[in-house]
Structure formats: C-alpha cells, structure tokens
C-alpha cells in the first residue's frame, strides 16, 4: 500500500465513486492520471475496490474495513487474473 492508495480509497469513500481522471484532478492527489489508474486496478485486484463501468470504481466492504483499521493490507490476496504481482 502507498500513501496514494489510502488517499484514493478515502476520496472514493467520501464521494461514493471515482475514476482515474476525477481522482487525478482532486486537490489531495499529486500524481498523474496514469499512476492513479494503475493504483485503482491494483486496489481492485486486491478486493478493496470494485470496477463498475467506464473506469469508475466504488469501495467494497473490504475497502471500508481497511479504512476503518479492521483489515490489514498484508492479509489481502490478489484475484486470480492478477496473481504474481505485489501490492506495492
């Protein structure tokens, strides 16, 4: 997990959804749209976000538990299509 992952999750929780473009333009995000897009995909592969349509993501129950401090990022595993890479 990175600092940006936490901020991305917090913003999506506050705004109910988010896309790479919307998040990259947010005042608390200081990385490029492409980097935000990569992190969104990684967070989704670990079950913290769910992708809807057109690159829009929503927080999952696991994502909410992580933000509440009830889920350790080290306990997360990737979905089958993403296995082999790490969270960082």
ABEGO torsion letter per residue (X at the ends): XBAAAAAAAAAAAAAGBBBAAAAAABAABABBAAAAAAAAAAAAAAGABBBBBGGBBBBBAAAAAAAAGABBAAABBBBAAABGBBAX
